[in-house]
Amino acid sequence: MPGLGAVGEIAKLVIGWLVSALAVWIALKLYPGKQKRESFGGALLTALVGALIFWLFSIAKIPLGTVIALVVWLYALKKIQGVGWLGAAALALLIYIFNALLGFLLPTIL
Protein backbone atom coordinates (compact mmCIF):
# COMPACT_ATOMS: atom_id res chain seq x y z
CA MET A 1 0.00 0.00 0.00
CA PRO A 2 2.28 2.77 -1.24
CA GLY A 3 1.81 6.28 0.02
CA LEU A 4 -0.24 5.44 3.10
CA GLY A 5 2.62 5.54 5.60
CA ALA A 6 1.88 4.24 9.07
CA VAL A 7 -1.78 3.52 8.30
CA GLY A 8 -0.76 1.37 5.32
CA GLU A 9 1.81 -0.50 7.40
CA ILE A 10 -0.75 -1.19 10.13
CA ALA A 11 -3.27 -2.36 7.52
CA LYS A 12 -0.66 -4.72 6.01
CA LEU A 13 0.14 -6.05 9.48
CA VAL A 14 -3.53 -6.70 10.32
CA ILE A 15 -4.27 -8.29 6.93
CA GLY A 16 -1.18 -10.50 7.22
CA TRP A 17 -2.20 -11.53 10.74
CA LEU A 18 -5.73 -12.42 9.61
CA VAL A 19 -4.45 -14.43 6.63
CA SER A 20 -1.99 -16.28 8.89
CA ALA A 21 -4.76 -16.93 11.40
CA LEU A 22 -6.89 -18.36 8.60
CA ALA A 23 -4.04 -20.73 7.68
CA VAL A 24 -3.69 -21.75 11.35
CA TRP A 25 -7.45 -22.29 11.66
CA ILE A 26 -7.56 -24.50 8.55
CA ALA A 27 -4.59 -26.51 9.83
CA LEU A 28 -6.26 -26.95 13.23
CA LYS A 29 -9.47 -28.14 11.59
CA LEU A 30 -7.62 -30.68 9.43
CA TYR A 31 -5.32 -31.93 12.20
CA PRO A 32 -6.83 -35.06 13.79
CA GLY A 33 -8.12 -34.81 17.34
CA LYS A 34 -9.28 -31.89 19.43
CA GLN A 35 -6.83 -29.12 20.19
CA LYS A 36 -7.17 -26.77 23.17
CA ARG A 37 -7.81 -23.65 21.11
CA GLU A 38 -9.28 -24.84 17.83
CA SER A 39 -11.55 -21.80 17.37
CA PHE A 40 -10.71 -18.85 15.13
CA GLY A 41 -9.85 -16.90 18.28
CA GLY A 42 -7.33 -19.60 19.17
CA ALA A 43 -5.97 -19.38 15.63
CA LEU A 44 -5.61 -15.60 16.01
CA LEU A 45 -3.68 -16.13 19.27
CA THR A 46 -1.47 -18.81 17.71
CA ALA A 47 -0.69 -16.65 14.67
CA LEU A 48 0.09 -13.63 16.85
CA VAL A 49 2.41 -15.60 19.14
CA GLY A 50 4.20 -17.11 16.12
CA ALA A 51 4.64 -13.71 14.48
CA LEU A 52 5.97 -12.18 17.72
CA ILE A 53 8.45 -15.02 18.23
CA PHE A 54 9.88 -14.73 14.72
CA TRP A 55 9.89 -10.92 14.89
CA LEU A 56 11.78 -10.90 18.21
CA PHE A 57 14.39 -13.32 16.95
CA SER A 58 14.78 -11.37 13.69
CA ILE A 59 15.53 -8.11 15.52
CA ALA A 60 17.82 -9.87 18.03
CA LYS A 61 20.12 -10.92 15.15
CA ILE A 62 21.61 -13.87 17.02
CA PRO A 63 23.37 -16.71 15.23
CA LEU A 64 20.90 -19.45 14.20
CA GLY A 65 18.08 -17.17 15.31
CA THR A 66 15.63 -18.61 12.79
CA VAL A 67 16.31 -22.17 13.96
CA ILE A 68 15.93 -21.16 17.60
CA ALA A 69 12.74 -19.25 16.76
CA LEU A 70 11.36 -22.35 15.06
CA VAL A 71 11.99 -24.46 18.19
CA VAL A 72 10.44 -21.77 20.40
CA TRP A 73 7.42 -21.59 18.09
CA LEU A 74 7.03 -25.38 18.17
CA TYR A 75 7.08 -25.18 21.97
CA ALA A 76 4.47 -22.39 21.86
CA LEU A 77 2.27 -24.45 19.51
CA LYS A 78 2.66 -27.40 21.88
CA LYS A 79 1.51 -25.34 24.86
CA ILE A 80 -1.19 -23.26 23.13
CA GLN A 81 -2.83 -26.18 21.32
CA GLY A 82 -2.15 -28.94 23.85
CA VAL A 83 -0.33 -31.27 21.44
CA GLY A 84 2.99 -33.09 21.67
CA TRP A 85 6.21 -32.21 19.85
CA LEU A 86 5.27 -34.29 16.81
CA GLY A 87 1.80 -32.75 16.78
CA ALA A 88 3.34 -29.28 16.93
CA ALA A 89 5.68 -30.16 14.05
CA ALA A 90 2.76 -31.54 12.00
CA LEU A 91 0.70 -28.41 12.71
CA ALA A 92 3.66 -26.19 11.79
CA LEU A 93 4.04 -28.00 8.47
CA LEU A 94 0.30 -27.69 7.72
CA ILE A 95 0.34 -24.01 8.67
CA TYR A 96 3.34 -23.42 6.41
CA ILE A 97 1.61 -25.15 3.48
CA PHE A 98 -1.65 -23.24 3.94
CA ASN A 99 0.17 -19.92 4.38
CA ALA A 100 1.99 -20.57 1.11
CA LEU A 101 -1.26 -21.47 -0.68
CA LEU A 102 -3.08 -18.43 0.68
CA GLY A 103 -0.11 -16.22 -0.18
CA PHE A 104 -0.27 -17.50 -3.75
CA LEU A 105 -4.07 -17.42 -4.15
CA LEU A 106 -5.08 -14.21 -2.40
CA PRO A 107 -3.03 -11.78 -4.49
CA THR A 108 -4.36 -13.55 -7.59
CA ILE A 109 -7.98 -13.20 -6.42
CA LEU A 110 -7.63 -9.64 -5.14
TISE-849926 format. One record per residue (C-alpha): x, y, z; residue number from 1; residue in one letter. Coordinates in nm, 3 decimals. Each point is the difference from the previous one (the first is absolute). Layout:
! residues N
<node c1="X" c2="Y" c3="Z" num="NUM" residu="A"/>
...
//
This chain:
! residues 110
<node c1="0.000" c2="0.000" c3="0.000" num="1" residu="M"/>
<node c1="0.228" c2="0.277" c3="-0.124" num="2" residu="P"/>
<node c1="-0.047" c2="0.351" c3="0.126" num="3" residu="G"/>
<node c1="-0.205" c2="-0.084" c3="0.308" num="4" residu="L"/>
<node c1="0.286" c2="0.010" c3="0.250" num="5" residu="G"/>
<node c1="-0.074" c2="-0.130" c3="0.347" num="6" residu="A"/>
<node c1="-0.366" c2="-0.072" c3="-0.077" num="7" residu="V"/>
<node c1="0.102" c2="-0.215" c3="-0.298" num="8" residu="G"/>
<node c1="0.257" c2="-0.187" c3="0.208" num="9" residu="E"/>
<node c1="-0.256" c2="-0.069" c3="0.273" num="10" residu="I"/>
<node c1="-0.252" c2="-0.117" c3="-0.261" num="11" residu="A"/>
<node c1="0.261" c2="-0.236" c3="-0.151" num="12" residu="K"/>
<node c1="0.080" c2="-0.133" c3="0.347" num="13" residu="L"/>
<node c1="-0.367" c2="-0.065" c3="0.084" num="14" residu="V"/>
<node c1="-0.074" c2="-0.159" c3="-0.339" num="15" residu="I"/>
<node c1="0.309" c2="-0.221" c3="0.029" num="16" residu="G"/>
<node c1="-0.102" c2="-0.103" c3="0.352" num="17" residu="W"/>
<node c1="-0.353" c2="-0.089" c3="-0.113" num="18" residu="L"/>
<node c1="0.128" c2="-0.201" c3="-0.298" num="19" residu="V"/>
<node c1="0.246" c2="-0.185" c3="0.226" num="20" residu="S"/>
<node c1="-0.277" c2="-0.065" c3="0.251" num="21" residu="A"/>
<node c1="-0.213" c2="-0.143" c3="-0.280" num="22" residu="L"/>
<node c1="0.285" c2="-0.237" c3="-0.092" num="23" residu="A"/>
<node c1="0.035" c2="-0.102" c3="0.367" num="24" residu="V"/>
<node c1="-0.376" c2="-0.054" c3="0.031" num="25" residu="W"/>
<node c1="-0.011" c2="-0.221" c3="-0.311" num="26" residu="I"/>
<node c1="0.297" c2="-0.201" c3="0.128" num="27" residu="A"/>
<node c1="-0.167" c2="-0.044" c3="0.340" num="28" residu="L"/>
<node c1="-0.321" c2="-0.119" c3="-0.164" num="29" residu="K"/>
<node c1="0.185" c2="-0.254" c3="-0.216" num="30" residu="L"/>
<node c1="0.230" c2="-0.125" c3="0.277" num="31" residu="Y"/>
<node c1="-0.151" c2="-0.313" c3="0.159" num="32" residu="P"/>
<node c1="-0.129" c2="0.025" c3="0.355" num="33" residu="G"/>
<node c1="-0.116" c2="0.292" c3="0.209" num="34" residu="K"/>
<node c1="0.245" c2="0.277" c3="0.076" num="35" residu="Q"/>
<node c1="-0.034" c2="0.235" c3="0.298" num="36" residu="K"/>
<node c1="-0.064" c2="0.312" c3="-0.206" num="37" residu="R"/>
<node c1="-0.147" c2="-0.119" c3="-0.328" num="38" residu="E"/>
<node c1="-0.227" c2="0.304" c3="-0.046" num="39" residu="S"/>
<node c1="0.084" c2="0.295" c3="-0.224" num="40" residu="F"/>
<node c1="0.086" c2="0.195" c3="0.315" num="41" residu="G"/>
<node c1="0.252" c2="-0.270" c3="0.089" num="42" residu="G"/>
<node c1="0.136" c2="0.022" c3="-0.354" num="43" residu="A"/>
<node c1="0.036" c2="0.378" c3="0.038" num="44" residu="L"/>
<node c1="0.193" c2="-0.053" c3="0.326" num="45" residu="L"/>
<node c1="0.221" c2="-0.268" c3="-0.156" num="46" residu="T"/>
<node c1="0.078" c2="0.216" c3="-0.304" num="47" residu="A"/>
<node c1="0.078" c2="0.302" c3="0.218" num="48" residu="L"/>
<node c1="0.232" c2="-0.197" c3="0.229" num="49" residu="V"/>
<node c1="0.179" c2="-0.151" c3="-0.302" num="50" residu="G"/>
<node c1="0.044" c2="0.340" c3="-0.164" num="51" residu="A"/>
<node c1="0.133" c2="0.153" c3="0.324" num="52" residu="L"/>
<node c1="0.248" c2="-0.284" c3="0.051" num="53" residu="I"/>
<node c1="0.143" c2="0.029" c3="-0.351" num="54" residu="F"/>
<node c1="0.001" c2="0.381" c3="0.017" num="55" residu="W"/>
<node c1="0.189" c2="0.002" c3="0.332" num="56" residu="L"/>
<node c1="0.261" c2="-0.242" c3="-0.126" num="57" residu="F"/>
<node c1="0.039" c2="0.195" c3="-0.326" num="58" residu="S"/>
<node c1="0.075" c2="0.326" c3="0.183" num="59" residu="I"/>
<node c1="0.229" c2="-0.176" c3="0.251" num="60" residu="A"/>
<node c1="0.230" c2="-0.105" c3="-0.288" num="61" residu="K"/>
<node c1="0.149" c2="-0.295" c3="0.187" num="62" residu="I"/>
<node c1="0.176" c2="-0.284" c3="-0.179" num="63" residu="P"/>
<node c1="-0.247" c2="-0.274" c3="-0.103" num="64" residu="L"/>
<node c1="-0.282" c2="0.228" c3="0.111" num="65" residu="G"/>
<node c1="-0.245" c2="-0.144" c3="-0.252" num="66" residu="T"/>
<node c1="0.068" c2="-0.356" c3="0.117" num="67" residu="V"/>
<node c1="-0.038" c2="0.101" c3="0.364" num="68" residu="I"/>
<node c1="-0.319" c2="0.191" c3="-0.084" num="69" residu="A"/>
<node c1="-0.138" c2="-0.310" c3="-0.170" num="70" residu="L"/>
<node c1="0.063" c2="-0.211" c3="0.313" num="71" residu="V"/>
<node c1="-0.155" c2="0.269" c3="0.221" num="72" residu="V"/>
<node c1="-0.302" c2="0.018" c3="-0.231" num="73" residu="W"/>
<node c1="-0.039" c2="-0.379" c3="0.008" num="74" residu="L"/>
<node c1="0.005" c2="0.020" c3="0.380" num="75" residu="Y"/>
<node c1="-0.261" c2="0.279" c3="-0.011" num="76" residu="A"/>
<node c1="-0.220" c2="-0.206" c3="-0.235" num="77" residu="L"/>
<node c1="0.039" c2="-0.295" c3="0.237" num="78" residu="K"/>
<node c1="-0.115" c2="0.206" c3="0.298" num="79" residu="K"/>
<node c1="-0.270" c2="0.208" c3="-0.173" num="80" residu="I"/>
<node c1="-0.164" c2="-0.292" c3="-0.181" num="81" residu="Q"/>
<node c1="0.068" c2="-0.276" c3="0.253" num="82" residu="G"/>
<node c1="0.182" c2="-0.233" c3="-0.241" num="83" residu="V"/>
<node c1="0.332" c2="-0.182" c3="0.023" num="84" residu="G"/>
<node c1="0.322" c2="0.088" c3="-0.182" num="85" residu="W"/>
<node c1="-0.094" c2="-0.208" c3="-0.304" num="86" residu="L"/>
<node c1="-0.347" c2="0.154" c3="-0.003" num="87" residu="G"/>
<node c1="0.154" c2="0.347" c3="0.015" num="88" residu="A"/>
<node c1="0.234" c2="-0.088" c3="-0.288" num="89" residu="A"/>
<node c1="-0.292" c2="-0.138" c3="-0.205" num="90" residu="A"/>
<node c1="-0.206" c2="0.313" c3="0.071" num="91" residu="L"/>
<node c1="0.296" c2="0.222" c3="-0.092" num="92" residu="A"/>
<node c1="0.038" c2="-0.181" c3="-0.332" num="93" residu="L"/>
<node c1="-0.374" c2="0.031" c3="-0.075" num="94" residu="L"/>
<node c1="0.004" c2="0.368" c3="0.095" num="95" residu="I"/>
<node c1="0.300" c2="0.059" c3="-0.226" num="96" residu="Y"/>
<node c1="-0.173" c2="-0.173" c3="-0.293" num="97" residu="I"/>
<node c1="-0.326" c2="0.191" c3="0.046" num="98" residu="F"/>
<node c1="0.182" c2="0.332" c3="0.044" num="99" residu="N"/>
<node c1="0.182" c2="-0.065" c3="-0.327" num="100" residu="A"/>
<node c1="-0.325" c2="-0.090" c3="-0.179" num="101" residu="L"/>
<node c1="-0.182" c2="0.304" c3="0.136" num="102" residu="L"/>
<node c1="0.297" c2="0.221" c3="-0.086" num="103" residu="G"/>
<node c1="-0.016" c2="-0.128" c3="-0.357" num="104" residu="F"/>
<node c1="-0.380" c2="0.008" c3="-0.040" num="105" residu="L"/>
<node c1="-0.101" c2="0.321" c3="0.175" num="106" residu="L"/>
<node c1="0.205" c2="0.243" c3="-0.209" num="107" residu="P"/>
<node c1="-0.133" c2="-0.177" c3="-0.310" num="108" residu="T"/>
<node c1="-0.362" c2="0.035" c3="0.117" num="109" residu="I"/>
<node c1="0.035" c2="0.356" c3="0.128" num="110" residu="L"/>
//
